Structures are given as structure tokens and as C-alpha cells.
């Protein structure tokens, strides 16, 4: 992959992030909708495909992302609960990230056991 191609990918990805941030200044629900779309995964799959990845590899990536969507929700449960209980945003965000990391660890452990037992592919 050329430096130009990498730069274009970074530029497109940055535009998406800035777009969400700018929309949030005017319309928080609309920004949340944009942020909830799996743009990172979509862009990654596009970059994989554009980079010559086999369709099976893209599908495998999508399956692995699916396994990790649920634990990522821990942040969005913990942060608002703590802020509603009087926590400042940054400590609540930190606690949400810790909860998310713990949820990821649990899901990855369960996934490894399920794969080892032949339950999932």
C-alpha cells in the first residue's frame, strides 16, 4: 500500500470523526446515530477489500466484530449511570472504559473456550 493510499484512508476516517463531533454541537441524537453506525468496521472492511483481502477474510472479520459488539456496550451503560449519580465525565468515562475492558476480557475468554470446544467457528 502506498503512502498516498494510507493518507487517503486516514483522511476519510478523520473526516468521519470530525463530522460526528461537529454534528453533536447542533444535534446530539443525530450525532449519536452517526456514531452508532459501525463506520469503523465498514471502513475497515472496505480497506480490506480494496487491499485485496479475500471475501472469506472480510466475512471472518465481520464475525469477529460481532462477538465484540456486546462488550463494547458496557461503556454506554456505565458512563451515563455514573454521570446521573453525580460523577464527573472523565472519571465516569474511565470507569466505563475499565468496565468495557473487563467485558472484552470475559467475552474473549468465553469465545476462546467455545472455539476450543468446537461450539463456534
N, C-alpha and C positions, 0 to 999 in steps of 0.2 A: 504494500500500500504506500502510495506516495505521500509526501509531506502535505501537498495540496489537498489530497483526499482527506487526510486526517484533519486538516484545518477546516475543511468544509463541514465535516461531521461535528467537530467541536462547535463551530459557529451555529449550525442548525440547532444543536442541543441547547446551547446558551440562549438562543432566541426563544425557545420554548419556555425555559425557566424564567427569563425576564418577562415574557408575555404573561405568565401566571402571576408574577409579582405585581405587574402593572395593573392587570385586571382586578386584583384583590384590593387595590386602592379605591376602586369605584364600585365593585360588586363582589362581595365576599362569596356568596353562593355560586356565582358564575366561575370565579377563580377556583373554588373547591371542585366544581365539576370538571374543569380543565385538568386540575391536578389529579383527580381520581381516575382519569383515563390513563391506562397503562402506557403512557408515552415513552417512558424509558425502555420498556420491553419492546414496544413496537419499533422504536428507532433501532434498538439492538438487533432485532430480527431483520430489519431492512438492511442494516450494515452487514450482518452475517451473510444474507442472501447476495448482496452486492459484492461482497468479498469472495464469493464462490463457495460458500458452505452448502453442503448437501441438504436437500429438503428434510431428510430424516434428522439431521443435526438441529435444524431450526425447530422442528417439532419436538425434539428432545428438550431443547432449551425452554420451549413454552411449557412443557410438562413440569420441568424443574421449577420454573417460576410459579406455576400453580401451587406447588407444595409450599412455597414460601409466602404466598399472599396472606394467608390467615395469621401467621405470627406477626406480620408487619402491621396488622390492625391493632396490636397491643398499644402502640404509641397513641393512636387516635381514640382509644378508650381511656388510657391513664391520664394523658395531658389535660383534657377538659375536666375530668373528675377532680384532679388536684387543683386546677385553677379555680373551679367552683368552690373548693374548700379553703380558698384563700392563699394558695401558693402563688409565688411569682412565676412568670412564664418560663424563665430559663431553668430554675430548679425543677419545675414540672416537666419541661422538655427533657432534661437529663434523666429524671426518673422514668419517663416514658421510653427513652432510648434503652435504659437498663432493662426495663420490662420486655421490650422488643427483643433485645439480645438474648434474654433468658428464654423467651418464646421460640426464637430461632433455634437455640441450642436444643430445646426439647423436641421440636419438630424434626430437626436433623437427626437426633438420636433415634426417634421413632421411625423415621424414614430408613435409616441405616439398618435397623432391626427388621423392618418389613421387607426390605430388599434382600437382606441376608436369609430371611425365612422364605423367600420366593413369593411373598404376598403381592408385591408390586414390582413393576419393571422399571 
